[in-house]
């Protein structure tokens, strides 16, 4: 038992370290450390060559940060899909519990009919089911009183089997790209490069900056689509949880009613205490 506890504790520690490393990788990166040079001149005092090198380095760092953010979004989408799958499996289990409780209530109904038949045919003074008032009628009257007072809800019947991806949005969470695959470029408008002209000797660097900017725009579009997908998946999970909460309330009411019926059947099927009752 202690070995299992230690193993679980080690797993928690390892997961926390991995999460911390992921956060550091997202904001700082692992390829290069962020080094701030205190001797670096302000931008207005730098030469054209220095400005070009600063722009190239800044563009590369921005692209790396955007790619790490996209990686985090993809991992979040995978976790969301697994969570939605677990919710659907949980919904199926709840449906199976509903069916089993319905079967149990059918067996209780048969037991009540059998006890009623024994009470009418046995006529043995040793058996509670053969003497006194009809316990089945008493149970029905007591049950009607409880329902009238609102203390016990009428058990719900067997509903339709659960469908995977119920609600529409949940199905999007289980797929790979979801409904946000349209991208942010069509919604946010066309990106325009600033009209900046560098000297001819820096023309290659300028083209490299434009290409780096294009990569950043593509990554940002993918991040935007991924965030829209996560939002739709979150709505689907919210609807699924709300539906399961209603099913849990119905299960609780049905379990209470089944427990009362079992207690009544057990009470009506017990033998009399022969030590306290003497035949006349």
C-alpha positions, 0 to 999 in steps of 0.5 A, spaced: 500 500 500 505 504 501 509 503 495 502 505 491 502 511 495 509 513 493 508 511 486 502 516 486 506 521 489 512 521 484 507 521 479 504 527 481 511 530 482 513 528 475 507 531 472 508 538 476 515 538 473 513 537 466 508 542 467 513 547 469 518 545 464 512 546 459 511 553 461 518 555 461 519 553 454 513 557 452 515 563 455 523 563 455 524 557 450 529 552 451 533 553 444 536 560 446 536 563 453 534 570 453 540 575 454 539 582 455 545 586 453 545 593 458 550 596 453 546 595 447 544 602 444 537 605 443 534 604 437 534 611 435 542 611 436 543 604 432 545 604 425 542 601 419 546 594 420 544 594 427 537 595 426 537 590 421 540 585 425 535 587 431 529 586 427 532 579 424 533 577 431 526 579 434 523 576 428 526 569 430 524 570 437 517 572 435 516 566 431 519 561 436 514 564 441 508 563 436 510 556 434 511 554 442 504 557 443 501 553 437 504 547 440 500 548 447 494 549 443 494 543 440 496 539 446 490 542 449 486 540 443 488 533 445 486 533 452 480 536 450 478 530 446 480 525 451 476 529 456 470 529 451 471 521 450 471 520 458 464 524 458 461 520 453 463 513 456 461 516 463 454 517 460 454 510 457 455 507 464 449 512 467 445 509 461 447 502 463 445 503 471 438 506 469 437 499 465 439 495 471 435 499 476 429 498 471 430 491 471 431 491 479 424 494 479 421 489 475 424 483 479 421 487 485 414 487 482 414 480 481 416 479 488 411 483 491 406 479 486 409 473 489 408 475 496 401 477 495 399 470 492 403 467 498 399 472 503 392 469 500 394 462 499 399 460 505 394 462 511 400 460 515 400 464 522 408 463 522 409 468 516 408 475 516 405 475 509 399 471 511 397 475 517 394 482 518 393 487 513 395 487 506 402 490 506 402 491 499 396 496 499 399 499 505 406 500 501 402 503 495 398 508 500 405 510 503 408 511 497 402 516 494 403 520 500 410 521 500 409 523 492 404 528 494 408 531 499 414 532 494 419 528 498 420 522 493 420 524 485 416 519 481 422 515 478 423 516 470 423 511 465 428 508 461 430 513 456 433 512 449 441 510 449 446 515 449 449 518 442 456 519 442 458 527 441 451 529 443 449 536 442 453 537 436 459 541 440 461 535 443 462 532 437 467 537 434 471 537 441 472 529 439 475 531 432 481 533 430 480 540 427 473 542 429 469 548 427 474 553 427 478 551 421 476 557 417 482 561 420 483 568 422 485 571 416 478 571 413 475 574 419 480 579 421 482 581 414 488 581 409 495 582 412 498 588 409 506 589 410 508 596 412 511 600 406 518 600 409 524 600 404 531 599 406 538 600 402 539 595 396 545 592 400 539 590 405 534 587 400 536 580 402 535 581 409 528 585 408 526 579 404 527 575 409 524 579 414 517 579 410 518 571 409 519 571 417 512 575 418 509 571 413 510 565 417 508 568 423 501 570 420 500 563 418 502 560 425 497 566 428 492 564 424 492 557 426 492 559 433 486 563 432 483 557 429 485 552 435 482 557 440 476 557 436 476 550 436 477 550 444 471 554 445 466 550 441 469 544 445 468 547 452 461 549 450 460 542 448 463 539 455 458 544 459 452 542 455 454 534 456 456 536 464 449 539 465 445 533 461 449 528 466 447 532 472 440 532 470 441 524 469 444 524 476 438 527 479 434 522 476 438 516 478 438 519 485 430 519 485 430 512 482 435 509 487 431 512 493 424 509 490 428 502 489 431 502 496 424 504 499 421 498 495 426 493 497 425 495 504 418 494 504 419 487 500 424 485 506 419 487 511 413 483 508 417 477 507 420 476 514 418 471 519 414 473 525 418 472 532 416 466 534 418 467 541 414 473 542 407 470 539 404 464 542 398 460 539 392 460 542 
